[in-house]
Amino acid sequence: MAKVIIPTPLRKFTENEGSIQTNGTNIQEAIEQLTEVYPELKKHIFDDGGNIRNFVRIYVGDDDIKSLQNEETPLKEDSVVSIIPAIAGGSI
């Protein structure tokens, strides 16, 4: 089972779970399983067209899936998936 790390800002949609185990064989399956269990999370990860939002980055280990095979990136049993939403705001 791959492990999906839930970032702190999204944990309010996962009953404060910090990580979730998934049987998904690739990123698409893993994220779909996650959003089936926690439907409120779906709108924060996917746009209306069902695509991963532009401001959400997903990593397998240290690699952005955009440099791999995007949603088709395969997962191994010991894969660690991180969801990183962009945070805007503040001033310099």
N, C-alpha and C positions, 0 to 999 in steps of 0.2 A: 504494500500500500504506500502510495506517495503521501507526503505530509504537506498540507497547504498552510502557510503562516498567514494569519489574519492581522493586518495592521491595526494599531490602537484605534484610529478614527472609525474603523468599520466594525469594531467588536460589539458596538451597541446593537448591531443587526444580527449577531451570531450568539446572542445570550452570553456575551463576554468571553466566548471561547477564543483562545489565542492561537490555536491550531486545530486543524481538522484532518482526519485520515480519509483518503479517497481511493477508490478502486479504478479511477480513470486511467486509461492507457495513454492518453495524451492530454494536453492542456485543455482543449475544448471539453472533453468528457469530464475532466476533474472540476472545472469551473461550473459546468452544467449541474453536476452532482451537488456541488456546494450550494448553488442557488436553488436547487430543488428542496434541500433541507432548510435553507434560510432564504425564503422568497424575497424578503425585504432587501436583501443584498443585491439582487439582480439589477435594479435600476441604478445602482452605484458602480456596477462593473460594465454592464452592457448598455449600448444606446438603443434607440427605438428599432433599429434595423437588426438587432441581435449581434452586433459586432462589439468587440471590446472597445470601450471608450478611449479616445485619443490621449486623455490625460492619465490613464491607468497603465502602469508598466507592470509586466509580469516577468519574473525571473525564475529560471530553473538553476538552482545553485547560484553561481555568480553571473550567469549569462542571461541577458535580455532575450526573450523569445523572438524579438524582431531580428536578432542576429542568428537565430536558429531557424526553425521551421514554423514560426508564428504559432497559431492555435493547434497546428498539427505536430508540434514538438512532442516527441514520445517521452513518456515517463517510465522510470524504472521503479522497482519496489522501494528503493531507498532515496528516491528523488525528494528534494525539498523545494517547494514552490512558494515564492513570495509575491504578494500582491502589493504594489507600491502606488498609491494614488498621489498625484501631484498636489501639493499644498501651496495655495497662493495667498498673498497678503503680506502685510508688514511694510516697512519702509527702511531705507538705508540712510 
